[in-house]
Amino acid sequence: MPSLIHSTVPVLPSLNLAESEAFYVQRLGFAVLLRMDEYLIVAREGCELHFWPCNNPELPRNSSCYVRADTRALHTEFTQNGLPLSPPQAREWGMRELYVIDPHGNLLKFGEPVE
């Protein structure tokens, strides 16, 4: 049977799309796929993130997404890009995770299985 679901794409709230764009491009290495007044799409290595503008700061502070990734390599890259981050940690559920909080409060959890 052919696959009916091809991928998931988080749609995160942004208090300022220009600030979100700058952070995801300059600090996390994403590229802009689409920039509009009311929408932003960034992508990196098959991972796509969408953003919509909001005025309620509680929304991004209560939003997150999980990205499967090489946490140690990303930690090195992101800290070289100026982000002060704690190193990835092995969690009791068998995943090594790196947490990044964007300028508006969205939590990105980068994770991979612990060997």
N, C-alpha and C positions, 0 to 999 in steps of 0.2 A: 504494500500500500504506500503511495507517495506521501511524503511529509506534508501535513496541512498547516502546521505552524512553523514559520521560518526563523523568526527571531523575536526578541522583545526589545522595546525601545523606551527607556524611561523618559517621561516628560516632567521636567522639574520647574518649580516656580523661581522667578528671578525678580529681584527688586530693581534691577537695572541691567538691561540686556547688554549694553556696552561693557559694563564692568564684568559681567559673566563671560563675555567673549574674550576680553583681555586675560582673565585668569585662566580659562581653559586652554587658550592658545599659548600664552607666554609661560605659564607655570606647569601645565600638564601635557603640553605637546599635541593638542588637538588641532585640527584644521577646520575652518568654517566651510560648511556645505551650503548654508542658506542664511542670509541675514535680511530680515524684514523689520518694519516698525514694531510689529506685534509678535515676532517669532524668531527663534535662533536655533540652528542645527549645527552641531559640531561633531566631528568623527575622528577616530584614530584606530587604525589596525582592525577594522571591522566592528568597532564599538561606536554606536551612534547615540548621542544625547540630544534631547530637544528641550528648549526653554520657552516659557511663556511669561509675559510680564504680570506682576501682581503688586499690590500696594500693602498687603498684610504681611509684616515681618514674621509672624508666627508660622505662616505656611512653609517657607524654606527651612525654618528651624525644626520643623517636624516632618521633613521629607528626606528620603535617602534612596540610594540604589546600590546594587551589588554588581561588581564587575570582576569576572574571572581574569586573573592576571599574574604575572611574575612579580610578586610583591617586593622581593629584595632588589631586583633591578629597578623597579619603579621608585622605590624609596631612594636609591642612589641618585637617579635622574631628578626626581622632584626636589630633593634637598640641594642638589647642584643648581637648580633653578630658583633657589632662595626660599623654599618652604621649610619652616621649622617643624619637622615631623618626628614622632616617636618611631622607632624601628618596628617592622612587622612583628606580630606576636602570634605564637601558636595558641589556638583556642581549644577549649575542651571538646568542641564538636568536630575536631579533626581538620580545621582549616587554619592556615597562616593568613593573618589579615593585617592590612595597612589601611588606616583611616585618614581621610582627607576631608576637611570641612571647607567648602567654598566661601567666598566673601559674604554671602547672604545667609549661610547656615545649612545649606544642603550637605548631607553626609554622604560621601562616596566611600564604600567599603570595597577595597580591592582584596580579593581572596584567592587562595589556591590550596589544594589538599596538602597536608603535612606528609612528608615522605615517611 
